[in-house]
């Protein structure tokens, strides 16, 4: 098995993530194969498994990045807003825009394709994803509650 330098590994990993996201949004998880993801990156299918244990692990990575983007958007949107009501309105607006404007979230979670993604995840992985999502959503709500007391 070929060894990659750290720079090559990072470049290939990023390409797999970007290609996987594009294909997932375009074709959905059921119609996207590991080979579909690796071919444009220029690596063999078995090499994929040097980067991810399964296709579902790639999708988890993509979702975690989407959550990071939501976190950044929430922080930016809520920065400097003192009024609890306005904070709450902005929080919900950001969350709705995240769901409605994000193709990945639309395709995987709102159109029901998530079963094709989470079907390969262990209960521990699912619980970890849920925990990460709550880590994004709960603190702003707690802060709004604190400010409204």
C-alpha positions in Angstrom: 0.0 0.0 0.0 1.4 3.4 -1.0 2.4 5.8 1.7 1.5 9.4 1.4 3.3 12.4 2.8 1.4 14.5 5.4 0.7 17.1 2.7 -0.5 14.5 0.2 -2.8 12.9 2.8 -4.3 16.3 3.7 -4.8 17.2 0.0 -6.4 13.9 -0.8 -8.6 13.9 2.3 -9.9 17.4 1.4 -10.5 16.3 -2.2 -12.4 13.2 -1.0 -14.5 15.4 1.3 -15.3 18.0 -1.4 -16.0 15.3 -4.1 -18.1 13.3 -1.7 -20.2 16.3 -0.7 -20.7 17.3 -4.4 -21.8 13.8 -5.4 -23.9 13.3 -2.3 -25.8 16.5 -3.0 -26.2 15.7 -6.7 -27.0 11.9 -6.6 -27.7 11.1 -2.9 -26.0 8.6 -0.7 -27.6 5.5 -2.2 -26.5 6.3 -5.7 -23.0 7.5 -4.8 -20.3 4.8 -4.6 -16.9 4.9 -3.1 -15.5 4.4 -6.6 -17.5 7.5 -7.7 -15.8 9.5 -5.0 -12.2 8.2 -5.5 -12.1 8.3 -9.3 -12.1 12.1 -9.7 -9.5 12.3 -6.9 -7.3 10.0 -8.8 -6.9 7.3 -6.2 -8.0 3.6 -6.2 -11.1 2.5 -4.3 -9.1 0.6 -1.7 -7.0 3.7 -0.9 -10.2 5.5 0.2 -10.1 3.2 3.3 -6.8 4.7 4.3 -8.7 7.9 4.9 -12.2 6.8 6.0 -13.4 3.5 7.5 -16.6 3.7 5.5 -18.5 6.0 3.2 -20.7 6.9 6.1 -17.7 8.2 8.0 -17.0 10.5 5.1 -20.6 11.8 5.4 -20.2 12.3 9.1 -17.1 14.4 8.4 -19.1 16.5 5.9 -21.9 17.0 8.4 -19.5 18.0 11.1 -18.1 20.7 8.8 -21.6 21.9 8.1 -22.2 22.2 11.8 -19.0 24.2 12.2 -20.3 26.5 9.5 -23.6 26.9 11.4 -21.7 27.6 14.6 -19.7 30.4 12.9 -22.9 31.8 11.3 -24.7 31.8 14.7 -21.8 33.5 16.5 -21.6 36.1 13.8 -25.3 36.7 13.7 -25.7 36.9 17.5 -22.6 39.0 18.2 -23.4 42.3 19.9 -27.1 41.6 20.1 -28.3 42.1 23.7 -32.1 42.0 23.3 -33.2 38.4 24.0 -36.1 38.6 21.6 -33.9 39.8 18.8 -31.3 37.1 19.6 -34.0 34.4 19.5 -35.3 35.7 16.2 -31.8 35.8 14.7 -31.1 32.3 16.1 -34.1 30.8 14.4 -33.5 32.7 11.2 -30.0 31.3 11.1 -31.2 27.8 11.8 -33.9 27.9 9.2 -31.4 29.3 6.6 -29.0 26.5 7.5 -31.7 23.9 6.7 -33.2 25.6 3.7 -30.1 27.0 2.1 -27.7 24.2 2.6 -27.8 21.6 -0.2 -26.2 18.9 1.9 -28.6 19.3 4.8 -31.5 19.4 2.3 -30.5 16.3 0.5 -29.5 14.2 3.5 -31.8 15.2 6.3 -34.8 17.1 5.0 -35.5 14.9 1.9 -35.1 11.7 4.0 -31.9 10.3 2.5 -30.3 10.3 5.9 -31.3 6.6 6.4 -28.9 5.8 3.6 -26.2 7.7 5.5 -26.8 6.7 9.1 -27.7 3.1 8.2 -23.9 2.3 8.4 -23.3 4.3 11.6 -23.1 2.6 15.0 -25.4 3.8 17.8 -22.3 5.4 19.3 -21.6 7.4 16.2 -25.2 8.5 15.9 -25.2 9.6 19.6 -21.9 11.5 19.0 -23.4 13.3 16.0 -26.5 14.2 18.0 -24.3 15.5 20.9 -22.3 17.6 18.5 -25.4 19.1 17.0 -26.7 19.9 20.5 -23.4 21.5 21.4 -24.1 24.0 18.5 -27.7 24.7 19.3 -28.0 24.6 23.1 -25.5 27.3 24.2 -27.1 30.1 22.2 -30.5 29.1 23.6 -29.1 29.0 27.1 -27.6 32.4 26.6 -30.9 33.8 25.4 -32.6 32.3 28.4 -30.0 33.9 30.7 -30.4 37.3 29.1 -34.2 37.2 29.4 -34.2 36.5 33.2 
